[in-house]
Amino acid sequence: MRSQMEALWTVVQARWEELRRHPEAGYSTETVLVTALLVVAALAVIAIVVAKVTEKANGIIL
């Protein structure tokens, strides 16, 4: 387990150093992350709206 953690740490350090040398390289990653968070937020809002509309529709007595 320790050797796996050491290997992971080495990879993280190498990636971090690469990003520090090329500051613009992470821009697309940042954009993808922000877009993904916005999609998750939109899906949460849609789920809430659907739940509320369904609740209201089920409460209608004909």
OpenMM code with the backbone's topology and positions (N, CA, C; nanometers):
from openmm import Vec3, app, unit

residues = "MET ARG SER GLN MET GLU ALA LEU TRP THR VAL VAL GLN ALA ARG TRP GLU GLU LEU ARG ARG HIS PRO GLU ALA GLY TYR SER THR GLU THR VAL LEU VAL THR ALA LEU LEU VAL VAL ALA ALA LEU ALA VAL ILE ALA ILE VAL VAL ALA LYS VAL THR GLU LYS ALA ASN GLY ILE ILE LEU".split()
positions = [
    Vec3(0.0822, -0.1189, 0.0000),
    Vec3(0.0000, 0.0000, 0.0000),
    Vec3(0.0869, 0.1257, 0.0000),
    Vec3(0.1963, 0.1203, 0.0743),
    Vec3(0.2835, 0.2376, 0.0824),
    Vec3(0.3460, 0.2699, -0.0530),
    Vec3(0.3860, 0.1656, -0.1258),
    Vec3(0.4483, 0.1898, -0.2564),
    Vec3(0.3474, 0.2493, -0.3544),
    Vec3(0.2208, 0.2114, -0.3423),
    Vec3(0.1175, 0.2700, -0.4274),
    Vec3(0.0991, 0.4180, -0.3955),
    Vec3(0.1013, 0.4514, -0.2678),
    Vec3(0.0875, 0.5916, -0.2280),
    Vec3(0.2082, 0.6728, -0.2743),
    Vec3(0.3256, 0.6137, -0.2649),
    Vec3(0.4457, 0.6829, -0.3123),
    Vec3(0.4392, 0.7051, -0.4628),
    Vec3(0.3927, 0.6051, -0.5354),
    Vec3(0.3793, 0.6185, -0.6807),
    Vec3(0.2767, 0.7261, -0.7151),
    Vec3(0.1654, 0.7260, -0.6447),
    Vec3(0.0623, 0.8274, -0.6672),
    Vec3(0.1170, 0.9665, -0.6380),
    Vec3(0.1880, 0.9794, -0.5278),
    Vec3(0.2452, 1.1092, -0.4906),
    Vec3(0.3453, 1.1569, -0.5962),
    Vec3(0.4251, 1.0654, -0.6486),
    Vec3(0.5216, 1.0999, -0.7531),
    Vec3(0.4505, 1.1493, -0.8786),
    Vec3(0.3433, 1.0825, -0.9163),
    Vec3(0.2664, 1.1241, -1.0341),
    Vec3(0.2050, 1.2616, -1.0113),
    Vec3(0.1487, 1.2838, -0.8936),
    Vec3(0.0876, 1.4134, -0.8621),
    Vec3(0.1929, 1.5238, -0.8661),
    Vec3(0.3090, 1.4984, -0.8087),
    Vec3(0.4157, 1.5987, -0.8110),
    Vec3(0.4605, 1.6292, -0.9534),
    Vec3(0.4738, 1.5265, -1.0355),
    Vec3(0.5161, 1.5469, -1.1745),
    Vec3(0.4117, 1.6276, -1.2508),
    Vec3(0.2864, 1.5957, -1.2299),
    Vec3(0.1784, 1.6689, -1.2985),
    Vec3(0.1747, 1.8139, -1.2513),
    Vec3(0.1901, 1.8345, -1.1216),
    Vec3(0.1898, 1.9700, -1.0660),
    Vec3(0.3032, 2.0529, -1.1259),
    Vec3(0.4205, 1.9937, -1.1359),
    Vec3(0.5359, 2.0635, -1.1928),
    Vec3(0.5112, 2.0984, -1.3393),
    Vec3(0.4511, 2.0069, -1.4126),
    Vec3(0.4183, 2.0323, -1.5536),
    Vec3(0.3205, 2.1495, -1.5658),
    Vec3(0.2219, 2.1533, -1.4787),
    Vec3(0.1252, 2.2636, -1.4826),
    Vec3(0.1899, 2.3966, -1.4451),
    Vec3(0.2854, 2.3932, -1.3548),
    Vec3(0.3534, 2.5168, -1.3157),
    Vec3(0.4382, 2.5712, -1.4295),
    Vec3(0.4945, 2.4822, -1.5108),
    Vec3(0.5768, 2.5261, -1.6235),
    Vec3(0.4924, 2.5831, -1.7366),
    Vec3(0.3700, 2.5343, -1.7509),
    Vec3(0.2799, 2.5795, -1.8577),
    Vec3(0.1481, 2.6243, -1.7941),
    Vec3(0.1396, 2.7486, -1.7486),
    Vec3(0.0213, 2.7920, -1.6739),
    Vec3(-0.1085, 2.7884, -1.7547),
    Vec3(-0.1012, 2.7997, -1.8859),
    Vec3(-0.2225, 2.7978, -1.9670),
    Vec3(-0.2721, 2.6562, -1.9953),
    Vec3(-0.1948, 2.5565, -1.9615),
    Vec3(-0.2320, 2.4181, -1.9930),
    Vec3(-0.3556, 2.3733, -1.9163),
    Vec3(-0.3789, 2.4281, -1.7999),
    Vec3(-0.4930, 2.3866, -1.7189),
    Vec3(-0.6200, 2.4624, -1.7479),
    Vec3(-0.6162, 2.5574, -1.8406),
    Vec3(-0.7339, 2.6395, -1.8677),
    Vec3(-0.8509, 2.5561, -1.9176),
    Vec3(-0.8256, 2.4658, -2.0101),
    Vec3(-0.9357, 2.3850, -2.0631),
    Vec3(-0.9914, 2.2927, -1.9557),
    Vec3(-0.9066, 2.2424, -1.8685),
    Vec3(-0.9528, 2.1593, -1.7581),
    Vec3(-1.0422, 2.2396, -1.6660),
    Vec3(-1.0027, 2.3621, -1.6373),
    Vec3(-1.0836, 2.4494, -1.5523),
    Vec3(-1.2191, 2.4766, -1.6164),
    Vec3(-1.2190, 2.5004, -1.7455),
    Vec3(-1.3433, 2.5267, -1.8175),
    Vec3(-1.4356, 2.4054, -1.8128),
    Vec3(-1.3804, 2.2885, -1.8325),
    Vec3(-1.4601, 2.1659, -1.8268),
    Vec3(-1.5170, 2.1468, -1.6872),
    Vec3(-1.4383, 2.1726, -1.5846),
    Vec3(-1.4845, 2.1566, -1.4474),
    Vec3(-1.5981, 2.2524, -1.4162),
    Vec3(-1.5842, 2.3784, -1.4539),
    Vec3(-1.6897, 2.4767, -1.4291),
    Vec3(-1.8162, 2.4382, -1.5053),
    Vec3(-1.8017, 2.3951, -1.6287),
    Vec3(-1.9171, 2.3529, -1.7081),
    Vec3(-1.9865, 2.2332, -1.6431),
    Vec3(-1.9089, 2.1381, -1.5958),
    Vec3(-1.9666, 2.0206, -1.5299),
    Vec3(-2.0422, 2.0607, -1.4037),
    Vec3(-1.9878, 2.1533, -1.3262),
    Vec3(-2.0568, 2.1994, -1.2056),
    Vec3(-2.1869, 2.2708, -1.2404),
    Vec3(-2.1865, 2.3484, -1.3475),
    Vec3(-2.3095, 2.4151, -1.3907),
    Vec3(-2.4141, 2.3136, -1.4368),
    Vec3(-2.3716, 2.2092, -1.5041),
    Vec3(-2.4644, 2.1044, -1.5471),
    Vec3(-2.5249, 2.0341, -1.4264),
    Vec3(-2.4427, 2.0041, -1.3274),
    Vec3(-2.4926, 1.9392, -1.2058),
    Vec3(-2.5932, 2.0297, -1.1356),
    Vec3(-2.5641, 2.1589, -1.1267),
    Vec3(-2.6571, 2.2528, -1.0639),
    Vec3(-2.7881, 2.2593, -1.1417),
    Vec3(-2.7803, 2.2618, -1.2735),
    Vec3(-2.9013, 2.2662, -1.3559),
    Vec3(-2.9847, 2.1397, -1.3371),
    Vec3(-2.9204, 2.0249, -1.3310),
    Vec3(-2.9931, 1.8999, -1.3091),
    Vec3(-3.0604, 1.8984, -1.1723),
    Vec3(-2.9942, 1.9535, -1.0719),
    Vec3(-3.0537, 1.9609, -0.9386),
    Vec3(-3.1775, 2.0498, -0.9405),
    Vec3(-3.1692, 2.1629, -1.0082),
    Vec3(-3.2842, 2.2537, -1.0174),
    Vec3(-3.3989, 2.1855, -1.0912),
    Vec3(-3.3689, 2.1178, -1.1997),
    Vec3(-3.4729, 2.0471, -1.2756),
    Vec3(-3.5386, 1.9398, -1.1891),
    Vec3(-3.4601, 1.8666, -1.1127),
    Vec3(-3.5147, 1.7625, -1.0255),
    Vec3(-3.6075, 1.8225, -0.9205),
    Vec3(-3.5698, 1.9360, -0.8644),
    Vec3(-3.6540, 2.0021, -0.7646),
    Vec3(-3.7847, 2.0484, -0.8270),
    Vec3(-3.7773, 2.1096, -0.9443),
    Vec3(-3.8980, 2.1580, -1.0123),
    Vec3(-3.9900, 2.0412, -1.0475),
    Vec3(-3.9348, 1.9336, -1.1001),
    Vec3(-4.0161, 1.8169, -1.1355),
    Vec3(-4.0832, 1.7596, -1.0114),
    Vec3(-4.0115, 1.7509, -0.9011),
    Vec3(-4.0689, 1.6979, -0.7776),
    Vec3(-4.1836, 1.7860, -0.7292),
    Vec3(-4.1668, 1.9174, -0.7342),
    Vec3(-4.2721, 2.0078, -0.6884),
    Vec3(-4.3939, 2.0036, -0.7802),
    Vec3(-4.3716, 1.9992, -0.9112),
    Vec3(-4.4839, 1.9915, -1.0057),
    Vec3(-4.5579, 1.8593, -0.9887),
    Vec3(-4.4852, 1.7509, -0.9717),
    Vec3(-4.5484, 1.6207, -0.9509),
    Vec3(-4.6296, 1.6200, -0.8223),
    Vec3(-4.5752, 1.6795, -0.7175),
    Vec3(-4.6465, 1.6868, -0.5901),
    Vec3(-4.7766, 1.7657, -0.6058),
    Vec3(-4.7708, 1.8780, -0.6743),
    Vec3(-4.8911, 1.9587, -0.6976),
    Vec3(-4.9914, 1.8819, -0.7833),
    Vec3(-4.9427, 1.8142, -0.8868),
    Vec3(-5.0324, 1.7392, -0.9753),
    Vec3(-5.1004, 1.6253, -0.9008),
    Vec3(-5.0279, 1.5604, -0.8124),
    Vec3(-5.0870, 1.4519, -0.7344),
    Vec3(-5.1872, 1.5042, -0.6325),
    Vec3(-5.1772, 1.6302, -0.5960),
    Vec3(-5.2689, 1.6890, -0.4986),
    Vec3(-5.3996, 1.7376, -0.5588),
    Vec3(-5.4110, 1.7368, -0.6901),
    Vec3(-5.5339, 1.7819, -0.7560),
    Vec3(-5.6402, 1.6734, -0.7426),
    Vec3(-5.7543, 1.7140, -0.6912),
    Vec3(-5.8665, 1.6207, -0.6757),
    Vec3(-5.9723, 1.6573, -0.7791),
    Vec3(-6.0087, 1.5598, -0.8595),
    Vec3(-6.1082, 1.5849, -0.9646),
    Vec3(-6.2451, 1.5436, -0.9214),
] * unit.nanometer
topology = app.Topology()
chain = topology.addChain("A")
for resn in residues:
    res = topology.addResidue(resn, chain)
    for name in ("N", "CA", "C"):
        topology.addAtom(name, app.Element.getBySymbol(name[0]), res)
